[in-house]
Amino acid sequence: MRKRLTAVVAAGVIGGVLALTGCASDDNEPTASSTPGNTQSHVSDHGHAESSVGGTGHSGMEHPMDGGPAPEGIETAAAPKYAVGTQVKLTADHMEGMDGVTATIAGAYRTNTYAVTYTPTTGGDPVENHKWVVQEELENAGDQRLADGAEVTLSAGHMKGMKGAKATIVSSTDETVYMVDYEAGGMKMTNHKWVVESEIQPAS
């Protein structure tokens, strides 16, 4: 009788251990949310990683790799310091990897150019001191240089949520403004808008 009772108790203990082992195995099973490789960093619609660029307000924003043509009505610069096709060095840091890269001038224009703060139409925090938009990318702005603090509506589409957004002029310049082609981080940016003359140096 005692042997039979011992056997039953032993069987119960072994069964409990097996049951506990099975639970532990279930708890350690990888899930879809924890399996390496299933977690992806946020990437823009155009294939480059979203990132924060200090002081420019581009954190988490989307920027197309092809900026498209210059806005209608903008005046081509007659004798720019850097002619179309010239290789230059950029000193601007609007986008990650831009500062110090070699670029090619894709267009040179005479207009008023503005740094603006705006709230994206898609929601979220205001974008502070965005550089740059030109006079021809402001709705009903006329052709006179606007004062700092002026309220405007953006017609530019450089970043997601920009077109149609209400903005405030932070600063402005009338120096020659350029579209540039350059490559950074393995991505080729074409017709990037905009870089002003003071943000450019000779390539050599």
N, C-alpha and C positions, 0 to 999 in steps of 0.2 A: 504494500500500500504506500509506504513511504517512498519507494523507488518510483512508483507511478506519479506521485505528487511532485517529486523532484523533476521528473521528465516534463510534466505539464508546465511547471514554473519556468524551466529552462527554455521550452519552446516559446513561451510568452515573451521572455526577455529577448530572445533572438528575433522574434517577429517585430517587437518594438524597435529594436536597433535597425532592422531593415527598413521599417516605415520611416524612422527618422532620417536614415541615409537617403531615402527617396526624396524627402522634403528638401534636404540640403541640396540635392542635385537639381531639383526644380528651381530653387532660389537662385542658383548660379548660372542657369541657362541664359545665354545672351538673348536680348530682345531687340526688336527693330530699332528702338530708340537708343540703345546702348552699344550696338555693334559698331566697331571701328569702321569708318568708311561711309556710314549712313548719315553722319553729321556733316553738313556742308556749310562753308562760310557764305555769307550773303554776297551775291555777285549781281552786277547791274544787268539790264536787258541786253547790253552791248558786249557782255563777256568779260569786263574787267572788274576786279574786286572793288567793292565800296570801301572807302577808307576816309579817315579824318585828316585833313590837311590843315596844319596850324595857321590860324589867322585868316583863312579865306572863306570859311563858312561852307565848305564842300563836304562836310561830314555826312556820310551815308547817302550822298546824292548820286544821281545817274547822269553820266556825261557821254554823248555819242562819240564814237571814234572818228566818224566823218561829220564834220561840222556843217557841211553843205555850202551853198553859194553865199556870197555877201548879200546883205539886205538890199532890196530895191531902193534906188535913189541915192545911195552913198556915193560920194565923189572919190574917184581914184586919185591918189597923190601924183602930182605931175613929175616931181623929181625927188623921190624919197631917198633918204640916206641909205637904205637897204632896198635894192631893186628886187623885183620878183625873180626868183631863181637863185638868189644869193644865199650862201650858207652862213649861219650866224650861231652865236652861243646865247642861250636863254638864261636870264638871271631871275626870272619870275618863279614863284612857287605856288601858282594857282592850283596845279594838279600834282599829285604825288609823282616824283621822279622827273619833274620838269626842270628844276633848277640845275643848270650846268650842262644840259644836253645840247647837242648840235641840232639845229633845225634849218629848214629851208623856207624862205619867204614865199608864201603863196598869194599874197595880195597886200597892197599898201594903200591907205585911205586917209583923207583929210575930213575930219568931223569932230564933234565933241564926244568924249568918252567918259563914262561914269562908273563909279563904284556905288553899289546900291545895297540896301538891306530890304529884304522882302519876306513875306510869309507864303510858302508854296500853296498853290491851289489844292494840292493833294493833302494838305494838313501838315501838322508837325510844327516844330520850333522854327522861328524866323531864321533865315540865312543871313548872316551878318557880313557886311562889307564885301559882297560878291564883286569880283573883278573879271571882266568888264562887260558893260553893254554900251552900245553907241547910240547917238541921237536917233538914228533911223530904226532903232529897236524899241522906241518908246511911243506909245499911242498918242497921236495928236500933240506932239511935242514941238512942232514948228522947227525953225532952224536956228534959233537963238540959244546960246548956252544957258542951261538952267542953274539956278542957285542951289547951294547945299541946303538940304532940308525940304526941298520941293517934293510934293507927292506926285507920283507918276504911275502909269500902268504899263507893264512890260509886254512887248509883243515878241520878244526873243524866246527861243526854245532851247537854249543851251543845256538846261538841266530839267529833269522831270519836275513838273509843278511850277515852272517859271512863267510860261506863257499865260497872260491874263492876270498875273498876280499884281497886287498893289505893292508899290515900293517907295522908298524914301531915298533921295540922293544923299550919299555920304560925302563924296568928293568928285571932282571932275578934272579933266585935262583936255587941251586942244592939240597936244602933240600927235604926230603921225601914229596911226594905229595899224597893226598888221594881223593878217591871218598867217599861220605857220603850219608846216608839216614837220612832225618829229616822231621819234620812236623812243619809248621808255617802258621798261618792265616787259619787254617782248611784245608790246602792242604799238601799232602804228597809228598815230593820230594825224588826220588830214584836215586841212582848213580849220584848225583850232582857232576859236574866237575867244578872246582877243589878247594881243600882247602890245603894249605901248612902247615907243622908241626907247624910253629910259630903262626898259627891262630887257634890252638886247645889247649884245656886244659883238664885235667882229669875231669870227670863228677862230682866227689865228692871231 
